[in-house]
Amino acid sequence: MPNVYKLARGGYLGLKAVEDSLADSRLPRNLLELLRIRASQINGCSVCTDLHSHRARKEGESDERLWSVAAWRDTPFFSDTERAALALTEEMTRVADGSGGVPDDVWRQAAEHFAEEDLAALVMAIASVNAWNRINIATRLVAGNFR
């Protein structure tokens, strides 16, 4: 179903509105792209992994960091702030694997690095990329189509 976004235009526009609001947030663009890449890797969304890797490069991300985002815990390439955001991303993306949602320690860590408004934007960004992932995977869209 390659035309899902045309057929469900209202839904597409709703998700796009979330993306537009994130573009107006104070969150660094490269951080948003790293979160989107990590969630997409977990979900196995080739479309979003490809798209957001290219966008991250345009935001100045190095190949080294892009190659390492899946193993962020085991590399020295990410700041404490980025690590807090990536941990939140993983917990929200894998919410069904846990019991009771995102663990308190992950929330505390994220709250140490982000103001409430920015933390709320992170939550929306993570939820949004997970929605895009599920649509792309379900409709078997192919990597490379959206860049």
KOLZA-292557 format. One record per residue (C-alpha): residue number from 1; residue in three letters; y, z, x. Coordinates in steps of 0.5 Angstrom, whole numbers, plus 2048, in hexadecimal, padded with zeros to 3 digits. Layout:
<pts>
PT/resi/resn/c2/c3/c1
PT/NUM/ALA/Y/Z/X $
...
</pts>
This chain:
<pts>
PT/resi/resn/c2/c3/c1
PT/1/MET/800/800/800 $
PT/2/PRO/805/7FE/805 $
PT/3/ASN/80B/7FE/800 $
PT/4/VAL/80A/805/7FD $
PT/5/TYR/811/806/7FF $
PT/6/LYS/814/800/7FB $
PT/7/LEU/80F/802/7F5 $
PT/8/ALA/811/809/7F5 $
PT/9/ARG/819/808/7F7 $
PT/10/GLY/81B/80F/7F4 $
PT/11/GLY/816/813/7F8 $
PT/12/TYR/818/80F/7FE $
PT/13/LEU/820/810/7FD $
PT/14/GLY/81E/818/7FC $
PT/15/LEU/81B/818/802 $
PT/16/LYS/820/814/806 $
PT/17/ALA/825/819/803 $
PT/18/VAL/822/81F/806 $
PT/19/GLU/822/81B/80D $
PT/20/ASP/82A/819/80C $
PT/21/SER/82B/821/80B $
PT/22/LEU/827/822/811 $
PT/23/ALA/82C/81D/815 $
PT/24/ASP/832/821/813 $
PT/25/SER/82E/828/815 $
PT/26/ARG/830/82B/81C $
PT/27/LEU/829/82A/81E $
PT/28/PRO/829/826/825 $
PT/29/ARG/826/81F/823 $
PT/30/ASN/821/81F/829 $
PT/31/LEU/81E/826/826 $
PT/32/LEU/81D/823/81F $
PT/33/GLU/819/81D/822 $
PT/34/LEU/815/821/827 $
PT/35/LEU/813/825/820 $
PT/36/ARG/812/81F/81C $
PT/37/ILE/80D/81C/822 $
PT/38/ARG/809/823/822 $
PT/39/ALA/808/823/81B $
PT/40/SER/806/81C/81B $
PT/41/GLN/801/81D/821 $
PT/42/ILE/7FE/823/81D $
PT/43/ASN/7FE/81F/816 $
PT/44/GLY/7FB/818/81A $
PT/45/CYS/801/814/817 $
PT/46/SER/801/80E/81C $
PT/47/VAL/808/80B/819 $
PT/48/CYS/80C/812/81A $
PT/49/THR/809/813/821 $
PT/50/ASP/80B/80C/823 $
PT/51/LEU/812/80C/81F $
PT/52/HIS/814/813/821 $
PT/53/SER/812/812/829 $
PT/54/HIS/816/80C/829 $
PT/55/ARG/81C/810/826 $
PT/56/ALA/81B/816/82A $
PT/57/ARG/81C/811/830 $
PT/58/LYS/822/80E/82D $
PT/59/GLU/825/815/82D $
PT/60/GLY/823/816/834 $
PT/61/GLU/81C/819/835 $
PT/62/SER/819/818/83B $
PT/63/ASP/812/815/83B $
PT/64/GLU/80F/81C/83E $
PT/65/ARG/811/820/838 $
PT/66/LEU/80F/81B/833 $
PT/67/TRP/808/81A/836 $
PT/68/SER/808/822/836 $
PT/69/VAL/80A/824/82F $
PT/70/ALA/803/824/82D $
PT/71/ALA/802/829/833 $
PT/72/TRP/808/82D/832 $
PT/73/ARG/805/834/833 $
PT/74/ASP/802/832/83A $
PT/75/THR/808/82E/83D $
PT/76/PRO/80F/831/840 $
PT/77/PHE/813/82B/83D $
PT/78/PHE/815/82F/837 $
PT/79/SER/81A/834/836 $
PT/80/ASP/819/83A/832 $
PT/81/THR/81D/838/82C $
PT/82/GLU/819/831/82C $
PT/83/ARG/813/835/82C $
PT/84/ALA/815/83A/826 $
PT/85/ALA/816/833/822 $
PT/86/LEU/810/830/824 $
PT/87/ALA/80C/836/823 $
PT/88/LEU/80F/836/81C $
PT/89/THR/80D/82F/81B $
PT/90/GLU/806/830/81C $
PT/91/GLU/805/836/818 $
PT/92/MET/809/832/812 $
PT/93/THR/805/82C/813 $
PT/94/ARG/7FE/830/813 $
PT/95/VAL/800/835/80E $
PT/96/ALA/7F9/834/80A $
PT/97/ASP/7F6/836/811 $
PT/98/GLY/7F9/83D/810 $
PT/99/SER/7F9/843/80C $
PT/100/GLY/800/844/808 $
PT/101/GLY/804/83F/80B $
PT/102/VAL/808/83F/812 $
PT/103/PRO/807/846/816 $
PT/104/ASP/80C/84B/816 $
PT/105/ASP/80C/84A/81E $
PT/106/VAL/80E/843/81D $
PT/107/TRP/813/844/818 $
PT/108/ARG/816/849/81D $
PT/109/GLN/816/845/823 $
PT/110/ALA/819/83F/81F $
PT/111/ALA/81F/844/81D $
PT/112/GLU/820/846/824 $
PT/113/HIS/822/83F/825 $
PT/114/PHE/825/83C/81F $
PT/115/ALA/82B/83E/81A $
PT/116/GLU/828/83F/813 $
PT/117/GLU/82B/838/811 $
PT/118/ASP/828/835/817 $
PT/119/LEU/821/838/816 $
PT/120/ALA/822/835/80E $
PT/121/ALA/823/82E/811 $
PT/122/LEU/81D/82F/816 $
PT/123/VAL/819/831/810 $
PT/124/MET/81B/82B/80C $
PT/125/ALA/81A/826/812 $
PT/126/ILE/813/829/813 $
PT/127/ALA/812/828/80B $
PT/128/SER/815/821/80B $
PT/129/VAL/811/81E/811 $
PT/130/ASN/80A/821/80E $
PT/131/ALA/80C/81D/807 $
PT/132/TRP/80D/817/80B $
PT/133/ASN/807/818/80F $
PT/134/ARG/803/819/809 $
PT/135/ILE/806/813/805 $
PT/136/ASN/805/80E/80B $
PT/137/ILE/7FD/811/80D $
PT/138/ALA/7FB/810/805 $
PT/139/THR/7FE/809/805 $
PT/140/ARG/7FB/807/80C $
PT/141/LEU/802/805/80E $
PT/142/VAL/802/802/816 $
PT/143/ALA/805/805/81C $
PT/144/GLY/80B/800/81E $
PT/145/ASN/80D/7FE/817 $
PT/146/PHE/813/802/817 $
PT/147/ARG/817/802/81D $
</pts>
